[in-house]
Amino acid sequence: MALSKQLFLSIYTDISDIDLISLYKKSEDKEIVGELFKRYTQFVFLVSMKYHKDEDKSNDSVMQIFEKLFTDLLNHKIENFKSWLYMVTRNHCLMDIRKQKKNLKNQKELKKDSETFMENDMNSHPMGNDVKESKIKNVQDAMNQLNDEQQECVRLFYMEDKSYAEIEEITDYSLKKVKSYIQNGKRNLKNILIQAGISAFILIFILIA
């Protein structure tokens, strides 16, 4: 059975891109897309690197684009697969970059609003210095409950106003890990602060995903 499968797959290597796509539309055999993946993985990666300038992001793009091929190949008329794949990759990367810029802009705006709210709240709320110091201590205690990676990334992002790229350079974590540590740390910190009943201070650190 294994030998038969190997012989079956070897047939695909001798078939042109367009004939493979035509065969896939008839059979929907995912092994055919796997053959296209083998042929063009490096190509899609290099095109992605042209736009992202980042290996992790480019690798993510490769996987996302080829996952879409299972559906897109059935729905599009393709005359030159490599040219079509280039345009698909280019558009995917540009959309991803625009999305990242939009998210970064929203994060900065929300962070600015939350800091303004906190400043106004501290100036207007009738609480003494002892109460303020107590709440600040609770926030520090909450930060200490995060694991080392989350604590470091949350501190750099929210307290020192570092960008994702700057945190990546400072910590040597990958961009994907930096985002994950911030996201998970934000969620954990929110839960800890809510349990402590500190509503105003939550806005210093929490950004809505």
C-alpha positions as CSV (number, residue, x, y, z in Angstrom):
1,M,0.0,0.0,0.0
2,A,2.8,2.4,0.9
3,L,4.7,1.6,-2.3
4,S,1.5,2.2,-4.3
5,K,1.0,5.5,-2.6
6,Q,4.6,6.5,-3.3
7,L,4.2,5.7,-7.0
8,F,1.0,7.6,-7.1
9,L,2.6,10.7,-5.7
10,S,5.6,10.4,-8.0
11,I,3.2,10.8,-10.9
12,Y,2.4,14.3,-9.7
13,T,6.0,15.5,-10.0
14,D,5.8,15.1,-13.8
15,I,2.6,17.0,-14.2
16,S,2.5,20.8,-15.0
17,D,1.1,23.3,-12.5
18,I,-2.0,23.9,-14.6
19,D,-2.7,20.2,-15.2
20,L,-2.3,19.6,-11.5
21,I,-4.8,22.4,-10.7
22,S,-7.2,20.9,-13.3
23,L,-6.9,17.5,-11.7
24,Y,-7.4,19.0,-8.2
25,K,-10.6,20.6,-9.3
26,K,-11.9,17.3,-10.4
27,S,-10.6,15.1,-7.6
28,E,-10.1,17.6,-4.7
29,D,-7.2,15.4,-3.7
30,K,-5.2,17.4,-1.1
31,E,-2.0,15.6,-2.1
32,I,-2.1,17.7,-5.3
33,V,-1.9,20.9,-3.3
34,G,0.9,19.3,-1.3
35,E,2.8,18.9,-4.6
36,L,2.3,22.6,-5.4
37,F,3.4,23.4,-1.9
38,K,6.7,21.6,-2.4
39,R,7.3,23.4,-5.6
40,Y,6.6,26.9,-4.4
41,T,7.3,27.1,-0.7
42,Q,10.6,28.9,-1.2
43,F,9.1,31.2,-3.8
44,V,6.2,32.3,-1.5
45,F,8.6,32.7,1.4
46,L,10.9,35.0,-0.6
47,V,8.1,37.1,-1.8
48,S,6.8,37.4,1.8
49,M,10.2,38.4,3.0
50,K,10.2,41.2,0.4
51,Y,7.3,42.8,2.2
52,H,7.6,41.6,5.9
53,K,11.4,41.7,6.2
54,D,10.8,39.1,9.0
55,E,11.3,35.3,8.9
56,D,8.6,34.4,11.4
57,K,6.0,36.6,9.7
58,S,7.0,35.2,6.3
59,N,6.8,31.6,7.5
60,D,3.3,32.4,8.8
61,S,2.3,33.8,5.5
62,V,3.5,30.7,3.7
63,M,1.3,28.5,5.8
64,Q,-1.7,30.8,5.6
65,I,-1.5,31.1,1.9
66,F,-1.2,27.4,1.2
67,E,-4.1,26.7,3.6
68,K,-6.2,29.0,1.4
69,L,-5.2,27.2,-1.7
70,F,-7.5,24.2,-0.9
71,T,-10.4,26.6,-1.5
72,D,-9.0,29.2,-3.8
73,L,-7.9,26.7,-6.4
74,L,-11.4,25.5,-6.8
75,N,-12.9,29.0,-7.2
76,H,-10.4,30.7,-9.5
77,K,-9.5,30.3,-13.2
78,I,-5.8,30.2,-13.3
79,E,-3.7,30.4,-16.4
80,N,-0.2,30.9,-14.9
81,F,0.0,29.5,-11.4
82,K,3.3,31.2,-10.5
83,S,2.1,34.6,-11.5
84,W,-1.2,34.1,-9.8
85,L,0.5,32.9,-6.7
86,Y,2.8,35.9,-6.6
87,M,-0.2,38.2,-6.7
88,V,-2.0,36.2,-4.0
89,T,1.2,36.4,-1.8
90,R,1.7,40.1,-2.4
91,N,-1.9,41.0,-1.6
92,H,-1.9,38.8,1.5
93,C,1.3,40.5,2.8
94,L,0.0,44.0,2.1
95,M,-3.3,43.3,3.8
96,D,-1.4,41.8,6.8
97,I,0.8,44.9,7.0
98,R,-2.2,47.3,6.8
99,K,-3.9,45.3,9.6
100,Q,-0.8,45.4,11.8
101,K,-0.5,49.2,11.3
102,K,-4.2,49.7,12.1
103,N,-3.9,47.5,15.2
104,L,-0.8,49.4,16.4
105,K,-2.6,52.8,15.8
106,N,-5.7,51.5,17.8
107,Q,-3.4,50.3,20.6
108,K,-1.7,53.6,20.9
109,E,-4.9,55.6,20.9
110,L,-6.5,53.3,23.4
111,K,-3.4,53.4,25.6
112,K,-3.4,57.2,25.5
113,D,-7.1,57.4,26.4
114,S,-6.6,55.0,29.3
115,E,-3.7,56.9,30.7
116,T,-5.7,60.2,30.4
117,F,-8.6,58.5,32.2
118,M,-6.3,57.3,35.0
119,E,-4.7,60.8,35.4
120,N,-8.1,62.5,35.6
121,D,-9.4,59.8,37.9
122,M,-6.5,60.2,40.3
123,N,-6.8,64.0,40.3
124,S,-10.5,64.1,40.8
125,H,-11.2,61.0,43.0
126,P,-11.2,61.9,46.7
127,M,-8.8,59.3,48.0
128,G,-5.8,59.9,50.2
129,N,-2.2,59.1,49.5
130,D,-2.3,56.0,51.6
131,V,-5.2,54.6,49.5
132,K,-3.3,55.5,46.3
133,E,-0.2,53.9,47.5
134,S,-2.1,50.8,48.5
135,K,-3.6,50.4,45.0
136,I,-0.2,51.0,43.4
137,K,1.2,48.3,45.6
138,N,-1.6,46.0,44.5
139,V,-0.8,46.6,40.9
140,Q,2.9,45.9,41.6
141,D,1.9,42.7,43.4
142,A,-0.2,41.7,40.5
143,M,2.7,42.2,38.1
144,N,4.9,40.0,40.3
145,Q,2.3,37.2,39.8
146,L,3.0,37.0,36.1
147,N,5.7,34.7,34.8
148,D,9.0,36.3,34.0
149,E,8.4,36.5,30.3
150,Q,5.0,38.0,30.6
151,Q,6.1,40.4,33.3
152,E,9.1,41.6,31.2
153,C,7.1,42.1,28.0
154,V,4.1,43.8,29.7
155,R,6.5,46.2,31.6
156,L,8.3,47.1,28.4
157,F,5.2,47.6,26.3
158,Y,2.9,49.4,28.8
159,M,5.2,51.1,31.2
160,E,8.2,51.9,29.0
161,D,6.3,52.5,25.8
162,K,8.4,50.1,23.8
163,S,7.2,48.8,20.4
164,Y,6.9,45.1,19.5
165,A,10.1,45.4,17.4
166,E,12.0,47.1,20.3
167,I,10.9,44.4,22.8
168,E,12.0,41.7,20.3
169,E,15.4,43.3,20.1
170,I,15.7,43.8,23.9
171,T,14.6,40.4,24.9
172,D,15.7,38.2,22.0
173,Y,12.2,36.7,22.0
174,S,10.6,36.2,18.6
175,L,8.0,38.7,17.5
176,K,5.3,35.9,17.8
177,K,6.4,35.2,21.4
178,V,6.5,38.9,22.3
179,K,2.9,39.3,21.2
180,S,1.9,36.2,23.0
181,Y,3.5,37.2,26.3
182,I,1.9,40.6,26.1
183,Q,-1.6,39.2,25.2
184,N,-1.5,36.5,27.9
185,G,0.1,38.8,30.5
186,K,-2.5,41.4,29.8
187,R,-5.3,38.9,30.3
188,N,-3.8,37.5,33.5
189,L,-3.1,40.9,34.9
190,K,-6.7,42.0,34.2
191,N,-8.1,39.0,36.1
192,I,-5.8,39.6,39.1
193,L,-6.7,43.3,39.2
194,I,-10.4,42.7,38.9
195,Q,-10.2,40.3,41.9
196,A,-8.4,43.0,43.8
197,G,-11.2,45.5,43.0
198,I,-9.0,48.0,41.3
199,S,-11.1,49.2,38.4
200,A,-9.4,52.6,37.5
201,F,-5.9,51.2,37.4
202,I,-6.9,48.3,35.1
203,L,-7.1,50.8,32.3
204,I,-3.4,51.6,32.6
205,F,-2.5,48.1,31.4
206,I,-5.5,46.6,29.6
207,L,-6.0,47.0,25.9
208,I,-9.1,45.4,24.3
209,A,-8.0,42.8,21.8
